[in-house]
């Protein structure tokens, strides 16, 4: 189980709202934690937060470790005269990911409360939306947000097309499940915490570092990977390593456990073989049974920058997670396993059997 301080930090991260392009609440927490752990700490023009842990001179190069700040969310498409918001996906979100639930609307001047609604399910064929609800085939055209404010009032509060709509803090608290923990937005708050824990462990072992390490907390991963693309082009180093949640699915032969998942490829292509092999060996050296997986229905910051050529090498280390992009479940010890494996890898990135 997470130590008390890290449990509190995970809850703080989960409660923080971080839709793509508006990740300030999450970034501020990471900045506070990283400040005493890094040699340098800054935010770049893309909204990434970067903490540098230097190797003793002379360094042999640099590794960019990436965990993303943002979460799946919604964005306002238009506002009806009665104040109902018509929304669309921000990132890989579908109505089923949220259900009918309370939401926070991030206006320019104020956070406004709302309720995500699919409308009634007691209609007939005269109401197509009701039929979609009954069949379970709900699309964004069937969805609206109830605000109980009119359009003019919302305008004064800074709610407009492009405003972000996120799951309310009312529904963000983590929930204990015996030996596990469930919450919305473990993607990517659990890997973010793993990166923060690893930074704290690494600073104590920096005399063994051969490479500089850039802990990079990226923006807008769920939509465009824009933050990672900018960081890969502007930071030193040949390797990008993404920390992620890893889907648990029989087709990938992955199981819900503490044993880290090491991706060999995803929908954007294949990860660098030597990086994947070193991650697998690092996990095994820490006493875990790593889970190698090829996931054609998945992607990460690392595969995105590898695809575009922004980074010549990339890998992905993931925390096994049930219900990805939903009410996500991880096991006690999984965050620590990811952090421990990451530190082991960073101390010997060219590990061989």
DOGUSE-404275 format. One line per field, with one value per residue (C-alpha): residue number from 0; residue in three letters; x, z, y. Coordinates in Angstrom, 3 decimals, always signed. Each point is the difference from the previous one (the first is absolute). Example, Ala and Ser with C-alpha at 12.3 -4.5 7.8 and 13.67 -1.06 7.14 Angstrom:
2
k: (0, 1)
r: (ALA, SER)
x: (+12.300, +1.370)
z: (+7.800, -0.660)
y: (-4.500, +3.440)
//
This chain:
353
k: (0, 1, 2, 3, 4, 5, 6, 7, 8, 9, 10, 11, 12, 13, 14, 15, 16, 17, 18, 19, 20, 21, 22, 23, 24, 25, 26, 27, 28, 29, 30, 31, 32, 33, 34, 35, 36, 37, 38, 39, 40, 41, 42, 43, 44, 45, 46, 47, 48, 49, 50, 51, 52, 53, 54, 55, 56, 57, 58, 59, 60, 61, 62, 63, 64, 65, 66, 67, 68, 69, 70, 71, 72, 73, 74, 75, 76, 77, 78, 79, 80, 81, 82, 83, 84, 85, 86, 87, 88, 89, 90, 91, 92, 93, 94, 95, 96, 97, 98, 99, 100, 101, 102, 103, 104, 105, 106, 107, 108, 109, 110, 111, 112, 113, 114, 115, 116, 117, 118, 119, 120, 121, 122, 123, 124, 125, 126, 127, 128, 129, 130, 131, 132, 133, 134, 135, 136, 137, 138, 139, 140, 141, 142, 143, 144, 145, 146, 147, 148, 149, 150, 151, 152, 153, 154, 155, 156, 157, 158, 159, 160, 161, 162, 163, 164, 165, 166, 167, 168, 169, 170, 171, 172, 173, 174, 175, 176, 177, 178, 179, 180, 181, 182, 183, 184, 185, 186, 187, 188, 189, 190, 191, 192, 193, 194, 195, 196, 197, 198, 199, 200, 201, 202, 203, 204, 205, 206, 207, 208, 209, 210, 211, 212, 213, 214, 215, 216, 217, 218, 219, 220, 221, 222, 223, 224, 225, 226, 227, 228, 229, 230, 231, 232, 233, 234, 235, 236, 237, 238, 239, 240, 241, 242, 243, 244, 245, 246, 247, 248, 249, 250, 251, 252, 253, 254, 255, 256, 257, 258, 259, 260, 261, 262, 263, 264, 265, 266, 267, 268, 269, 270, 271, 272, 273, 274, 275, 276, 277, 278, 279, 280, 281, 282, 283, 284, 285, 286, 287, 288, 289, 290, 291, 292, 293, 294, 295, 296, 297, 298, 299, 300, 301, 302, 303, 304, 305, 306, 307, 308, 309, 310, 311, 312, 313, 314, 315, 316, 317, 318, 319, 320, 321, 322, 323, 324, 325, 326, 327, 328, 329, 330, 331, 332, 333, 334, 335, 336, 337, 338, 339, 340, 341, 342, 343, 344, 345, 346, 347, 348, 349, 350, 351, 352)
r: (UNK, UNK, UNK, UNK, UNK, UNK, UNK, UNK, UNK, UNK, UNK, UNK, UNK, UNK, UNK, UNK, UNK, UNK, UNK, UNK, UNK, UNK, UNK, UNK, UNK, UNK, UNK, UNK, UNK, UNK, UNK, UNK, UNK, UNK, UNK, UNK, UNK, UNK, UNK, UNK, UNK, UNK, UNK, UNK, UNK, UNK, UNK, UNK, UNK, UNK, UNK, UNK, UNK, UNK, UNK, UNK, UNK, UNK, UNK, UNK, UNK, UNK, UNK, UNK, UNK, UNK, UNK, UNK, UNK, UNK, UNK, UNK, UNK, UNK, UNK, UNK, UNK, UNK, UNK, UNK, UNK, UNK, UNK, UNK, UNK, UNK, UNK, UNK, UNK, UNK, UNK, UNK, UNK, UNK, UNK, UNK, UNK, UNK, UNK, UNK, UNK, UNK, UNK, UNK, UNK, UNK, UNK, UNK, UNK, UNK, UNK, UNK, UNK, UNK, UNK, UNK, UNK, UNK, UNK, UNK, UNK, UNK, UNK, UNK, UNK, UNK, UNK, UNK, UNK, UNK, UNK, UNK, UNK, UNK, UNK, UNK, UNK, UNK, UNK, UNK, UNK, UNK, UNK, UNK, UNK, UNK, UNK, UNK, UNK, UNK, UNK, UNK, UNK, UNK, UNK, UNK, UNK, UNK, UNK, UNK, UNK, UNK, UNK, UNK, UNK, UNK, UNK, UNK, UNK, UNK, UNK, UNK, UNK, UNK, UNK, UNK, UNK, UNK, UNK, UNK, UNK, UNK, UNK, UNK, UNK, UNK, UNK, UNK, UNK, UNK, UNK, UNK, UNK, UNK, UNK, UNK, UNK, UNK, UNK, UNK, UNK, UNK, UNK, UNK, UNK, UNK, UNK, UNK, UNK, UNK, UNK, UNK, UNK, UNK, UNK, UNK, UNK, UNK, UNK, UNK, UNK, UNK, UNK, UNK, UNK, UNK, UNK, UNK, UNK, UNK, UNK, UNK, UNK, UNK, UNK, UNK, UNK, UNK, UNK, UNK, UNK, UNK, UNK, UNK, UNK, UNK, UNK, UNK, UNK, UNK, UNK, UNK, UNK, UNK, UNK, UNK, UNK, UNK, UNK, UNK, UNK, UNK, UNK, UNK, UNK, UNK, UNK, UNK, UNK, UNK, UNK, UNK, UNK, UNK, UNK, UNK, UNK, UNK, UNK, UNK, UNK, UNK, UNK, UNK, UNK, UNK, UNK, UNK, UNK, UNK, UNK, UNK, UNK, UNK, UNK, UNK, UNK, UNK, UNK, UNK, UNK, UNK, UNK, UNK, UNK, UNK, UNK, UNK, UNK, UNK, UNK, UNK, UNK, UNK, UNK, UNK, UNK, UNK, UNK, UNK, UNK, UNK, UNK, UNK, UNK, UNK, UNK, UNK, UNK, UNK, UNK, UNK, UNK, UNK, UNK, UNK, UNK, UNK, UNK, UNK, UNK, UNK, UNK, UNK, UNK, UNK, UNK, UNK, UNK, UNK, UNK, UNK, UNK)
x: (+0.000, +1.140, +1.536, -2.268, +1.674, -0.216, -3.626, -0.768, +1.955, -1.867, -3.338, +1.148, +1.004, -3.318, -2.009, +1.934, -1.721, +2.199, -1.749, +2.302, +1.282, -1.053, +2.154, +1.073, -1.457, +1.929, +3.154, +0.094, -0.073, +2.821, +2.047, -0.324, +1.113, +2.835, +1.539, +2.249, +0.822, +1.396, +3.031, -2.132, -3.757, -1.942, -3.072, +0.431, -2.146, -2.008, -1.166, +2.294, +1.590, +3.607, +2.243, +3.649, +2.049, +3.607, +2.426, +3.521, +2.216, +0.496, -3.508, -0.291, -3.196, -3.530, -3.284, -3.416, -2.515, -3.545, -3.226, -2.920, -1.848, -3.302, -3.128, -2.869, -2.682, -2.603, -0.068, -2.946, -1.124, -2.931, -2.396, -3.763, -2.203, -1.191, +3.603, +0.417, +3.530, +0.630, +3.349, +2.485, +2.909, +3.315, +2.368, -1.102, -3.263, -3.453, -3.183, +0.250, +3.320, -1.844, -3.655, -2.611, +2.019, +0.898, +2.478, +2.056, -0.070, +3.250, -1.188, +2.431, -1.126, -1.530, -0.455, -3.663, -1.730, -2.032, -1.499, +0.858, -3.271, -1.036, -3.638, -2.858, +0.060, -3.801, -0.736, -1.270, +1.160, -1.089, +3.047, +3.113, +2.199, -2.074, +0.445, +3.759, +0.025, -2.065, +2.257, +3.183, +1.057, +0.413, +2.023, +0.998, -3.048, -2.158, +1.799, -0.484, +1.075, -2.701, +1.123, -3.239, +1.391, -0.915, +2.362, +0.603, +0.885, +2.411, +1.636, +0.651, +1.694, +2.276, -1.651, +0.242, +0.855, +3.317, -0.543, +1.135, -2.478, +1.417, -1.262, -0.916, +2.284, -3.082, +0.712, +3.804, +0.926, +1.719, -1.883, +1.570, -0.575, +1.639, +3.531, -0.652, -1.068, -2.491, -0.529, -0.543, +3.234, +2.537, +0.893, +2.382, +0.122, +1.327, +2.964, +0.515, +0.332, +2.367, +2.199, -0.002, +0.874, +2.771, +1.451, +0.252, +1.717, +2.324, +1.365, +1.356, +1.830, +1.160, +3.680, -0.824, -1.712, +1.708, -2.674, -1.763, -3.708, -2.717, -3.222, -2.498, -3.645, -1.644, -3.057, -2.753, +0.928, -3.618, -0.634, +3.148, +3.124, +0.959, +1.916, +2.060, +0.741, +1.328, +2.033, +1.536, +1.121, +1.377, +1.507, +3.303, +0.041, -0.665, -2.508, -3.576, -1.588, -3.733, -1.568, -3.588, -2.934, -0.083, -3.325, -0.803, -1.418, +0.141, +0.909, +3.208, +0.629, +0.194, -1.315, -0.857, +3.037, +2.919, +2.232, +0.774, -1.065, +2.726, -1.392, +1.718, -2.286, -3.330, -2.204, +2.724, +2.718, +2.584, +2.093, +3.787, +0.861, +3.074, -1.981, -2.805, +2.498, +1.781, -3.324, -0.951, +3.353, -0.264, -3.432, +1.313, +3.027, -2.439, -1.692, -3.044, -1.351, -0.262, -2.785, +1.178, -2.924, -0.820, -3.043, -1.385, -2.850, +2.272, +2.443, +2.285, +2.118, +3.017, -1.470, -1.230, +3.456, +1.543, -2.508, +0.798, +3.755, +0.168, +1.785, +2.211, -0.756, -2.993, -1.554, -3.067, -0.313, -3.598, -1.947, -2.562, -3.433, -3.577, -2.616, +2.376, -1.678, -2.644, -0.247, +3.505, +1.372, +3.619, +1.436, +1.929, +3.683, -0.399, +1.098, +3.034, +0.854, -0.054, +2.169, +2.485, +0.287, +0.491, +2.818, +1.680, -0.225, +1.333, +3.024, +0.832, -1.915, +2.103, -0.588, +0.501, -0.818)
z: (+0.000, -0.658, +2.940, +1.701, -1.628, -3.481, +0.567, +0.806, -3.036, -2.303, +1.284, -0.513, -3.575, -0.693, +1.339, -2.170, -3.280, -3.075, -3.378, -2.993, -0.362, +3.550, +2.222, +2.507, +3.108, -0.628, -1.106, +3.172, +2.200, -1.960, +0.138, +3.779, +0.435, -2.537, +1.147, +2.723, -2.108, -3.221, -0.976, -2.287, -0.368, -2.588, -2.211, -3.759, -2.581, -0.692, +3.618, +0.952, +3.453, -0.119, +2.863, -0.695, +2.101, -1.108, -0.157, +1.330, -2.707, -2.685, -0.836, -2.844, -1.307, +1.196, +0.389, -0.097, +2.363, -0.937, +1.994, -1.201, +2.055, -1.857, +0.252, -2.302, +0.173, -2.018, -1.773, -0.621, -3.633, +0.376, +2.595, -0.486, +0.965, +3.120, +1.186, -0.940, -1.188, -3.030, +0.513, -1.913, +0.952, +1.105, -0.447, -0.336, +1.868, -0.633, +1.998, +1.533, +1.609, +2.220, +0.163, +1.350, +2.609, +1.585, -1.951, +0.484, -2.843, -0.034, -0.952, -0.562, +3.204, +2.126, +0.309, -0.717, +1.131, -2.400, -0.502, -2.994, -1.408, -2.608, +0.369, +0.771, -0.802, +0.196, -3.444, -3.071, -3.611, -0.302, +2.150, -1.661, +2.914, +2.331, -2.332, -0.004, +3.812, +0.102, -2.517, +1.684, -3.169, +1.465, -2.059, +0.674, -1.946, +2.718, +2.811, +1.613, +3.229, +2.226, +1.611, +1.180, -1.263, -3.204, -2.877, +0.912, +3.599, -1.108, -2.358, +2.903, +1.871, -2.954, -1.196, -3.795, -2.890, +0.908, +3.770, +1.631, +1.824, +2.461, +2.451, +3.212, +3.000, +1.702, -1.839, -0.074, +3.398, -0.091, +1.242, +1.860, -1.470, +2.423, -1.465, -2.678, -0.567, -2.519, -1.361, -3.140, -1.526, +1.208, -3.627, +0.428, +3.688, +1.139, -2.441, +0.958, +3.624, -1.054, -1.713, +3.097, +2.237, -2.398, -0.018, +3.784, -0.110, -2.837, +1.672, +2.760, -2.574, -2.353, +0.457, -2.021, -2.832, -3.376, -1.792, +0.789, +0.627, -1.053, +1.859, -2.460, +0.966, -3.338, -1.144, -2.422, -0.312, -0.320, -3.111, -2.015, +2.008, -0.594, +3.260, -0.580, -3.600, +1.117, +2.863, -2.210, -2.476, +2.566, +2.793, -0.272, -0.239, -2.353, +2.116, +0.925, +2.603, +0.652, +3.305, -0.569, +1.180, -1.773, -1.027, +1.508, -2.808, -0.989, -3.577, +1.318, +2.573, +2.742, +3.521, +2.906, +2.250, +1.332, -2.774, -2.431, -3.624, -2.550, -3.404, -3.077, -2.384, -0.383, -2.678, -0.961, -0.543, +1.810, +2.884, -0.142, +0.673, +2.136, +2.207, +0.522, +0.792, +2.562, +1.666, +0.217, +1.566, +2.433, +1.183, +0.435, +1.914, +2.431, +0.626, -2.230, -2.835, -2.750, -2.535, -3.593, -2.156, -3.536, +0.094, -3.389, +1.774, +2.124, -0.441, +2.120, -0.110, -0.691, -3.031, -1.327, +0.036, -1.420, -2.867, -0.959, +0.360, +2.850, +2.032, -1.470, +2.809, +2.275, +2.499, +2.199, +3.576, +1.212, +3.186, -0.512, +0.079, -0.262, -1.690, -1.836, -0.861, +2.570, +3.734, +0.095, +2.413, +0.945, +2.728, +3.102, -0.803, -3.733, +0.152, +2.099, -2.414, -2.912, +1.862, +1.131, -3.516, -1.446, +2.407, -0.710, -3.737, +0.294, +1.957, -2.785, -3.197, -2.105, +2.225, -1.705, +1.028)
y: (+0.000, +3.553, +1.788, +2.519, +3.003, -1.529, -1.016, +3.612, +1.170, -2.411, +1.279, +3.587, -0.806, -1.748, +2.934, +2.451, +0.846, -0.290, +0.071, +0.356, +3.541, +0.888, -2.207, +2.667, -1.668, -3.221, +1.813, +2.097, -3.102, -1.632, +3.187, +0.187, -3.626, +0.160, +3.268, -1.502, -3.075, +1.463, +2.024, +2.145, +0.358, +1.965, +0.141, +0.301, +1.841, -3.179, -0.222, -2.877, -0.084, -1.192, -1.027, -0.761, -2.430, +0.276, -2.890, +0.460, +1.449, -0.964, -1.235, -2.522, +1.576, +0.599, -1.860, +1.704, -1.668, +1.063, -0.198, +2.085, +2.592, -0.001, -2.121, -0.885, +2.678, +1.870, +3.343, +2.322, -0.026, +2.412, +1.392, -0.239, +2.931, -1.835, -0.379, -3.648, -0.703, -2.157, -1.665, -2.110, -2.243, +1.441, -2.913, -3.603, +0.428, -1.428, +0.673, -3.469, +1.005, +2.481, -1.052, +2.410, +1.868, +3.337, +2.127, +3.134, +2.531, +1.964, +3.478, +2.847, +1.713, -2.737, -3.759, -0.756, -3.192, -2.114, -3.444, -2.150, -1.319, -2.542, +1.028, -2.349, -3.687, -0.171, +1.396, -1.816, -0.195, +3.648, +0.877, -1.493, +0.982, -2.198, -2.932, +0.554, -0.058, -3.177, -1.732, +1.200, +1.794, +3.494, +2.476, +3.583, +1.241, -1.595, +1.806, +3.385, +1.701, +1.452, +3.287, +1.623, +3.308, +1.797, +0.653, +3.643, -0.833, -2.707, +2.478, +2.382, -2.862, -0.672, -3.212, -0.151, -2.254, -1.559, +0.030, -3.223, -2.223, -2.542, -2.561, +1.817, -0.214, -1.464, -3.283, -0.012, -1.404, -3.418, -3.051, -2.938, -3.491, -2.435, -0.238, +2.608, +3.546, +1.354, +3.494, +1.965, +1.346, -2.524, +0.763, +1.645, +0.956, -3.389, +0.158, +3.676, -1.098, -2.801, +2.589, +2.224, -2.952, -1.039, +3.514, -0.134, -3.384, +0.937, +3.107, -2.247, -2.163, +2.705, -0.965, -3.151, +1.878, -0.043, +2.067, +3.244, -0.602, +2.421, -0.755, +1.436, +0.448, +0.569, +1.921, -1.045, -3.659, -1.104, +2.131, +0.650, -0.946, +3.621, +0.375, -3.124, +0.977, +3.381, -1.489, -2.678, +2.650, +2.441, -2.114, -1.882, -3.776, -2.905, -1.964, +0.881, -2.252, +0.352, -1.002, -1.063, -2.054, -3.346, -1.556, -3.379, -2.152, -3.641, +0.926, +1.591, -2.764, +2.631, -0.492, +2.263, -0.294, +2.019, -1.358, +2.840, -0.196, +0.690, +0.868, -1.337, +1.886, +1.772, +1.575, +2.485, -2.603, -2.079, +1.252, -0.158, -3.613, +0.729, +2.380, -2.529, -2.748, +2.177, +0.856, -3.679, -0.835, +2.912, -1.180, -3.548, +1.303, +1.659, -3.338, +0.463, -2.148, +2.630, -0.249, +0.596, +1.084, +1.076, +2.308, +1.106, +1.826, +2.196, +2.886, +2.169, +3.123, -2.192, -1.772, +3.349, +1.591, -3.159, +0.031, +3.607, -0.420, +2.527, -2.676, -2.734, -2.475, -0.532, -2.381, -0.239, -1.271, -0.397, -0.661, -2.828, +1.653, -1.253, +2.240, +2.325, +3.308, -0.884, -0.672, -1.376, -2.593, -0.684, -2.214, +1.002, -0.047, +0.632, +3.642, -0.917, -2.837, +2.419, +2.510, -2.664, -1.433, +3.472, +0.809, -3.344, +0.699, +3.552, -1.191, -2.468, +0.845, -2.353, -3.012, -3.340, -3.555)
//
